[in-house]
């Protein structure tokens, strides 16, 4: 499962990089042909970069949610579960210590 995930992630990142390079190439060609001004080129590149960052954040969230789901399905505790258990143990130890002192 881990290898499949890594391959999928690598493929996605590779496609994203190829797409970025293709967009850069097309925009540069349009600029060279005079179809875009320098400010239009800059604005379009910024817009593409912003959309790419937004899509990356969305992808990161989807990956996070999917991993959390897999951990749940495999009955593996999350960091949050672990922290809650530590807190509960500390509370029980404190209560136990208080009872022993009485």
N, C-alpha and C positions, 0 to 999 in steps of 0.2 A: 504494500500500500504506500509506503514511504517513497519508493522509487517512482511509482506512478505519479504521485503528487509532485515530486521534484521534476520529473519530465514535463508534466503539464505546466508547472510554473515556468520552467525554462523556455518552453514553447511560447507561452504567453508573453514573456519578456522579450524573446527574440522577435516575435511579431510586432510588438510595440516599438522596438528599436528600428525594425525595417520600415514600419509605417512612418515613424518620425523622419527617418532619412529620406523616404520618398516624398514626404510633404516638403521638407527643406529643399530638395532638388527641384520640385515643381515650382515652388515660390521663387527660388533663385533664377530659374529659367524665365519666369514671368517678369522678374525685375530686369534681367539682362535684355529682354526683348522690349522693355519700356512699357509693359502692360501694367506695371505697378510702380508707384513712387517709393522712395526710401521710407517715408513715414507709413505708407500702406503696408509695405513689407514688414516693418517693425511691428505694426499693430497686429497683423495677421500672425506673425510668429509668436507674439505675446498671447494672443487668443488661443492658438494651438497649444502652447505650453500650459496655459491655465486649464484648458479642457483636459489635457493629458494628466495633469496633477490631480484634477478632480476625479477622473476615471481611475487613477492609481489608488486614490483614497477609497473609492467605492470597492475596488478589487481587494484591497487590503482588508476592508471590513467583511467582505464576503468570505475571504479565506479564513479570517479569524472566527467567524460564525460557524463555518464548516468544520474547522478543527475542533471547536468547542463541542459541536454536535458529535463528532467522531469520538472524542474523549468520553462524552456522556454515554454513547452507545457501548463503548468498551468498558464502561464502569470505572474509568480512571479519574481520580479526583483532580479538580482544577486547583490552581493556586488559591483562588477564593475559598474553595472547600477546605484546603489545608489551613489557611489563615483562620477560618471560623473554628476549626477543630482546636487549633492552638489557643485561641481566645477562650473557648469553652473549658479546655483543660486547666488553663490558668485560673479561671473562675472557680472551678471545682477544687483546685489545690488551695486557693485562698479560703474557700469555705471550710475545707477540711482542716486547715491550720487553725482557723478560728474556733472550730469545734474542739480541737485537741487542747487548746489553751483554756477552755472553760471547765 
